[in-house]
Amino acid sequence: MKKNLFILFVVLLSLSLFLAACGGGSSSGPSDPKALLGGWKADGAEQTFTFFDDGSFALQMGDNAGQGTYTYDGTKLTITSADGSAQTVTASISGDKMTWSVEGSADSTFTKVK
């Protein structure tokens, strides 16, 4: 079950990186790492990440859920699933919008959950 959930996580994350609406993606510098904390819903997808101040995250995808750890330095966001598989994206935050960028694919945008 955990393996299937992780595979679903990777597939949905990949899809969000490739199919999400294109955004500006550029910022004038690193974002405040604390700005990442809280919930973020993917624009146009049933996917919500919640980032906690202890370095853990929860992922809700419809009826499925996942969790793991993350690091964010204000530019690079690395999310690591419970089984140790990791994905790194360039993440920029401006107000209540976050953009994930991976070279060679469309940007993914998220809106802060209030």
KEKE-3310 file (N, C-alpha, C; in steps of 0.2 Angstrom, whole numbers, plus 5000, padded with zeros to 4 digits):
npx = (5004:5010:5020:5012:5005:5016:5020:5009:5010:5022:5019:5008:5015:5024:5015:5009:5020:5022:5010:5003:4997:5007:5018:5026:5038:5051:5060:5066:5075:5080:5066:5058:5061:5052:5040:5035:5029:5014:4998:4997:4988:4988:4986:4973:4973:4969:4977:4986:4999:5005:5016:5026:5034:5043:5050:5044:5031:5014:5004:4990:4980:4966:4957:4968:4983:5000:5016:5031:5048:5055:5067:5070:5078:5075:5076:5079:5068:5067:5059:5056:5050:5042:5049:5061:5064:5068:5063:5068:5065:5065:5059:5048:5041:5028:5019:5003:5006:5015:5027:5033:5047:5055:5068:5065:5052:5034:5030:5023:5010:5005:4992:4991:4984:4971)
npy = (4994:5006:5008:5009:5021:5029:5029:5034:5047:5051:5051:5060:5072:5073:5075:5087:5095:5095:5098:5109:5126:5138:5149:5165:5162:5167:5176:5189:5185:5174:5166:5169:5156:5153:5156:5146:5138:5130:5127:5122:5123:5115:5123:5120:5106:5092:5092:5095:5101:5102:5110:5109:5116:5108:5102:5092:5086:5085:5077:5078:5070:5070:5056:5050:5050:5056:5057:5065:5072:5088:5100:5117:5131:5143:5144:5132:5118:5103:5088:5073:5057:5045:5033:5037:5042:5056:5072:5087:5104:5121:5133:5147:5160:5172:5182:5175:5165:5151:5145:5131:5126:5116:5113:5112:5109:5114:5126:5124:5130:5135:5139:5148:5140:5146)
npz = (5000:5004:4995:4983:4986:4986:4973:4967:4972:4966:4953:4952:4957:4947:4936:4940:4939:4925:4919:4925:4925:4917:4925:4930:4937:4939:4951:4962:4971:4984:4993:5009:5019:5030:5024:5017:5026:5031:5022:5005:4990:4975:4959:4949:4952:4962:4974:4989:4998:5015:5024:5038:5053:5058:5049:5042:5030:5024:5012:5003:4992:4984:4990:4994:5004:5009:5016:5022:5023:5021:5014:5013:5006:5003:4990:4983:4985:4992:4993:5002:5002:5013:5010:5007:4994:4984:4978:4969:4967:4960:4970:4972:4981:4982:4991:4992:4983:4976:4966:4957:4949:4936:4926:4909:4909:4912:4923:4940:4949:4965:4978:4993:5007:5016)
capx = (5000:5014:5023:5007:5004:5022:5020:5004:5013:5027:5015:5004:5019:5027:5010:5008:5026:5022:5004:5001:4998:5013:5018:5032:5043:5057:5060:5072:5080:5077:5060:5059:5060:5046:5034:5033:5025:5006:4995:4997:4984:4990:4981:4970:4973:4967:4983:4987:5004:5006:5023:5027:5040:5048:5054:5039:5026:5009:5001:4983:4978:4959:4956:4975:4988:5007:5020:5038:5051:5058:5071:5069:5083:5072:5076:5078:5064:5068:5054:5058:5045:5044:5053:5068:5064:5067:5062:5070:5062:5066:5052:5048:5035:5027:5012:5000:5007:5021:5029:5039:5050:5060:5071:5063:5045:5030:5030:5017:5008:5001:4990:4991:4977:4969)
capy = (5000:5012:5008:5011:5028:5033:5029:5039:5053:5053:5052:5066:5077:5074:5078:5094:5099:5096:5100:5115:5132:5141:5155:5168:5157:5170:5180:5193:5182:5169:5168:5168:5149:5152:5158:5139:5134:5130:5123:5125:5119:5115:5126:5115:5099:5090:5091:5100:5100:5106:5110:5110:5119:5103:5099:5087:5088:5080:5078:5075:5070:5067:5051:5047:5054:5054:5061:5064:5077:5093:5106:5123:5136:5150:5144:5125:5114:5095:5084:5066:5053:5041:5028:5040:5045:5063:5077:5094:5109:5128:5136:5154:5162:5179:5183:5168:5161:5148:5142:5126:5126:5111:5114:5108:5107:5119:5128:5122:5135:5133:5145:5147:5138:5151)
capz = (5000:5005:4988:4978:4988:4984:4966:4965:4974:4961:4946:4953:4957:4940:4932:4942:4936:4918:4916:4928:4922:4917:4928:4929:4939:4941:4957:4962:4975:4988:4997:5016:5020:5034:5020:5015:5031:5030:5017:4998:4985:4968:4955:4944:4954:4969:4978:4994:5003:5021:5027:5045:5055:5061:5043:5039:5026:5023:5005:5002:4984:4984:4995:4996:5008:5010:5021:5022:5025:5016:5016:5009:5008:5000:4982:4982:4989:4991:4997:5003:5004:5019:5008:5005:4987:4984:4972:4971:4963:4962:4972:4974:4985:4982:4994:4993:4977:4976:4959:4957:4942:4935:4919:4903:4910:4913:4930:4944:4954:4971:4981:5000:5010:5022)
cpx = (5004:5018:5018:5006:5010:5022:5015:5007:5018:5024:5012:5009:5022:5021:5009:5014:5025:5015:5001:5001:5004:5013:5025:5038:5050:5055:5066:5077:5076:5071:5062:5057:5053:5040:5031:5028:5017:5004:4996:4993:4987:4984:4979:4971:4971:4973:4985:4993:5004:5013:5023:5034:5045:5052:5050:5034:5020:5006:4995:4981:4971:4958:4963:4979:4995:5010:5027:5042:5053:5063:5070:5074:5081:5073:5075:5074:5065:5063:5056:5052:5047:5048:5060:5069:5063:5066:5064:5068:5065:5059:5053:5041:5034:5020:5009:5001:5014:5022:5034:5041:5055:5062:5068:5055:5041:5031:5023:5016:5004:4998:4989:4984:4976:4965)
cpy = (5006:5013:5011:5019:5032:5034:5034:5046:5056:5055:5059:5072:5078:5077:5085:5098:5100:5099:5107:5121:5135:5148:5159:5165:5161:5175:5184:5191:5177:5171:5166:5160:5148:5153:5151:5136:5135:5126:5126:5120:5120:5118:5121:5108:5098:5088:5096:5097:5104:5105:5113:5112:5114:5099:5093:5090:5083:5082:5074:5076:5066:5062:5048:5052:5052:5059:5060:5070:5082:5097:5111:5129:5143:5150:5136:5121:5106:5092:5077:5062:5049:5035:5030:5043:5052:5066:5084:5098:5116:5130:5143:5156:5169:5179:5176:5164:5158:5145:5137:5126:5120:5112:5109:5106:5114:5120:5125:5128:5132:5140:5143:5145:5143:5148)
cpz = (5000:4998:4983:4979:4985:4977:4963:4966:4968:4955:4947:4953:4950:4935:4933:4939:4928:4915:4919:4924:4922:4921:4927:4931:4941:4947:4958:4967:4979:4992:5004:5017:5025:5030:5017:5020:5030:5024:5010:4993:4978:4964:4950:4945:4961:4973:4982:4998:5009:5023:5034:5047:5058:5055:5040:5034:5026:5016:5005:4994:4984:4990:4998:5000:5008:5014:5020:5025:5020:5019:5011:5011:5005:4992:4980:4987:4987:4996:4996:5005:5010:5017:5006:4998:4987:4977:4974:4965:4965:4964:4974:4976:4985:4985:4995:4987:4978:4969:4960:4950:4942:4927:4914:4904:4912:4921:4933:4948:4959:4974:4989:5003:5016:5027)
residu = (MET:LYS:LYS:ASN:LEU:PHE:ILE:LEU:PHE:VAL:VAL:LEU:LEU:SER:LEU:SER:LEU:PHE:LEU:ALA:ALA:CYS:GLY:GLY:GLY:SER:SER:SER:GLY:PRO:SER:ASP:PRO:LYS:ALA:LEU:LEU:GLY:GLY:TRP:LYS:ALA:ASP:GLY:ALA:GLU:GLN:THR:PHE:THR:PHE:PHE:ASP:ASP:GLY:SER:PHE:ALA:LEU:GLN:MET:GLY:ASP:ASN:ALA:GLY:GLN:GLY:THR:TYR:THR:TYR:ASP:GLY:THR:LYS:LEU:THR:ILE:THR:SER:ALA:ASP:GLY:SER:ALA:GLN:THR:VAL:THR:ALA:SER:ILE:SER:GLY:ASP:LYS:MET:THR:TRP:SER:VAL:GLU:GLY:SER:ALA:ASP:SER:THR:PHE:THR:LYS:VAL:LYS)
# end
